[in-house]
Amino acid sequence: MSILIDSLLLLFLFGVLGAAADFAVRNIKYIASVLKIRLFAFGILLGLVTTLPELSVGINATANGVASLSVGNLLGGIIVIFGLILGASLLLNRQIVTDGKLKVLIPEVAVMFSPILFGLDGSYGLLDGLAMAGLYLGLIFYLYRTNHSFGASHLEMIDKNKITRAVLVSIAGIIFILLASHWIVKITLDLLNYINVSKLVIGVLIFSIGTNLPEITITIMSWRKKTSELSLSHLLSSAFTNVLILGILASIRPITFVIGPAYWALVIFMGLILILFLFFYYSHKKMDRREGLILLSVYILFLIVNFWIIK
């Protein structure tokens, strides 16, 4: 009975986490639009904001001595972003036209894959954390130079009441994110007393979807409003921001995990899905339902392999 209750509470809290993040994101998005932040920079900003659940869960997991949950959550989250979210978006909606240029995409993919290389010894220490944070900052600087400017155009008349309300709602959303994340980790620790599953796998299978609810929401909204450029920019930013979060967590406290079948499945499928994404982005200068079906199929295969591992 306790397992059922804990599972239902966990499901409810992920819903709260997603709703709180949605409130925060929508109001920060409003503030950014009032300030006339350019679309590309807006995608970077949204990537930072929508990774608040991952950061909050990671800090709580680290404080409770189960930081390996965050490894599965953050690295598995990259597979969720490109396999589940982007794949399903392409399959159910329409194509994305790309420029076919890889000079920006290859550095982004390299940064996303870097935690795999740093983690081959089964741990992330202070130097690993600083290196990952440094790679993220270096990438942002490179993107800044490539896109010339993140600047904003002239400001319109600002409704102070609306801005104040948006700021207050954003703060409230962030508080709910922190509270929900705290209880998610607590309940997960209780569940782990009943089931013999590695924390890495729990992070990969459950947390990586639960903490990416904001990305799923933003992507759906972007497709509905026909702003696929924002959707793709946001997904890319969310994916490589996970590296920054992992770097911050490793800098706070060393993270150790078991190098076993679950980790190697993560390595193989992350490498596969990133290579496929690079190829699809480059070829024909577009991605459509065919590419979406392939990406989604890879994600489903990833789930099947992980369920087979925990048997």
N, C-alpha and C positions, 0 to 999 in steps of 0.2 A: 504493500500500500504506500509506503514511504517513497518508493521509486516513482510511482505514478504521480503522487502529489508533487514531488520535486520536479518531475518532468513537465507537468502542467504549469508550475510556477515559472520554470525556466522559459517555456514557450511564451507565457504572459509577459515576462520581463523583457524578452527580445522584442516583443511588440511595443512595449513602453519605450525601449531604447530606440527603435525605429521611428516611433511617433515623435519623441522628443528631438531626435536628430532632424526630422523633417521640419518641425517648427523652427528650430535654430537655423537650418539651411535656408528655408524660405525667407526668413526675416533678414538674414545676412545677405542673401541674394538681393532683397529689396534695397538695402543700404548701399550695396555695391552698384546697383543700377542707377540709384539717385546720384551717386558720385561719378557716374559715367566711366566705370572701369572697362577697359577694352575686353572683347570676347575671349581672346587667348589668356590674358591675365586673369579673367574671371574663372576660366577653367582651372587654373593653378590654385586660385583662392578656394574654389569649391572643393578641390582635391584635399586641401589642408583641413577645411572645416568638416567635411564628411568623414575624415579619419579620426574625429574626436572619439567615437565609440571604441575603435581599436586602441587608441592611446589610453583611454580611461580603463578599459578592460585589462590592458597590459600592465598599467601601474598597480591595479588591484591584484592582479595575478602575481606580479613580482613581490608585492608586499606580503602576500600569503605563501610565498615560497614555491609557487607553481608556474614560474615564468615560461616553462616549456609550452604551456597552453598558448602563449602569445606567438611562439615560433610557428606552430601549426596554423594559428589564426591569421597571422600576417602573410606568411608565405603561401598558405592555402588560399588566402584572400586574393592573391594575384591570379591564381587559376580560376577562381570564381568570377573575377572581373572580366577576364577575356573569354573564358569558356562558357559560363552560365549567362552572365549579364549581356556581354556583347553578342555572343552566339544567339541567344534567344531574341535579342533586339533585332538582329539582322534577319532571322528566320521569320519573325512575326510581323515585321514592319516593312522596311525598304532598304535600298542600298545606300552605302556611304561612298561618296566620291572622294578620292584621296589625290594628293599631288604626286604620289609615287616616289618622293624623295626620301632617302634613308639617312641623310646627314644629321637629322635631329632624332629620328626614331632609333637608330643603332645605339647612340649613347644612352637613351632612355632604357632600352632593353638591357644593356650591359649593367646599368645601375640596379635594375630589378633583379637580375640574376646574381649579383655580387654576394648577397647573403649566403647563397648556396656554397660558394667557394670559401667564404670565411668560416662556415660551419662544418667543414669536412672533418674537423677534429672533435666534433660533438660539443662544442661550446662557443659562446660569444663572450669575450672579455672586454675590458676597457678599451684596448687598442682597436679591437674589431668594431666596437660601437662608435668610436671617434672616426674611424675610417669610413663607415657607412654614412654617418652624418656629414662627413666631409664630401663624400661622393654626391650626396643629395644637393648640398649647397653649390658644389662645382657644376652640377647639371643645371640648376636654376640660373646660375650666372651665364652658362653657355646658351641656354634658351633665351635669356634676356638679350644677349648679344645678337643671337640669330634673328630674333623678332624685333630688334632695334630698340623697342621701348615698351615698357609696361604702363606708360603714362596715361593720364586721364585727360579728357577734353574739358571744355569749360563746364562749370556747374550750373544747373538750373536752380530756380527758386526752390528752397527746401521747406517742406512742411515739418516744423519742429515737433509737433505733437506726434505725427506718424513716425518720425525718426526715433523719438524717445520711446514710443510703444514698441517699435521693432527691436531696439536695443534691449529693452526690458524682457521681451519675449525670448530673444536670443539667449540672454543670461539665464532665464528660467529653464529653457531647453537644455542648456549645458549642465545646469544643476541636476536636472532629471537624468541626463545621460550618466553623470557621475554616480548618482544614487543607484540607478538600475544596474550599472556595471559592477558596483560593489556587491550587490546581492546576487548577480549572475555568477560571479566567482565563488561566493559563499555556498550557493546551492550546488554548483558543479563539484565543489570539494566534498559535499555531503553525498552526491551521487557516486563519486569515485570510490566511496566506502563500500558500495553495493556491487559495482561492476568492475571487472579487471580489464580496463582498457587504458592504453597509454595516453598521457595528457597531450602528447603531440597529435595523436589521431583525433581526440576530442576537439582540439583546436581546428584541425583540418576539416572535419566533417560537420561540426555544429557551429562553432564560433565564427568560422570564415564566412558563413552565410548570414548569421544573425547580425554581425557587426557591419555587414555590407548592405543592410536595408536602406540606408540613405542613398547609396550609389544606385541601387535598384530604382528607388523613387525618382531621383533626378534624371536617370536615363529615360524612364517612361515619360516623364514630363517633357524632356527635351525632344523625344521622338514625336510626341503629340503636337508640340509647337513647331515642329519641322526645323529644329536647330541642331542638326546632327553634328555640326562642328563643335558645338559646346559639349554635346554628349561624349564624343570621342576624346576631346581635350580633357574633360573632367575624369573620364575613366583612366586615361594615361596618368594624369596627375595623382589620382587616388592610388594607383598601383605603385608608382615609384615613391610616393610619400610613405607607404608602408615600410620602406627601407629606412627612412629617417626615424620612424617610430621605433623600429627594432634597434637602431643605433642608439637612440636615447635610452631605451630600456636596458641595453647591454652596458651602457656607460654608468647607469645607476647601480646595477648589481649584475655580476656575472651570471650568464644563463647556461645551463648544461642540459643536454638531452641525449637520448640513446640513438646511436647510429644503427638503425636496423631497417627492416623491410619498409616501414612507413616512411622513413626519411628518404630512402632511395626511390620510392614511388613518387615522392614529392619532387625529387631532383629530375627524374625522367619526364614526368608530365609537365613540370614547369618549363623545362627546356623545350619540350615538344610544342607546347602551346605558344610560347614566345617566338619560336622559329616559324610556326604556321602564321602567326599574326604578321610578322615581318614580311613573309612571302606574299600573303594576301594583300597587304598594304601596298606592296611594290608592283605586283602583277596587275595589269589592265587598269591600274589607277582607280580601282573601286573595290568595294566589298559588297556582296549581295547575299541572297538567301542560301546559295550553295556554300559559301564560306561560313555562313552562320550555322548551317547544319553540321559541318565538319567540326567547328569549334565546340558546339554543344555536345556532339558525340564524344569528343575527347574528354570533356568534363564528366559525362555520364560514365565513360570507361574508367576514369579516375576514381569515381565513387565506388564502382563495382570492385575495383582492385583493393580499395581501402576496406570495404566491407568483408572481402575475402581474407584480408590480412588479420582482422580482429576476430575471425572465427576460431 
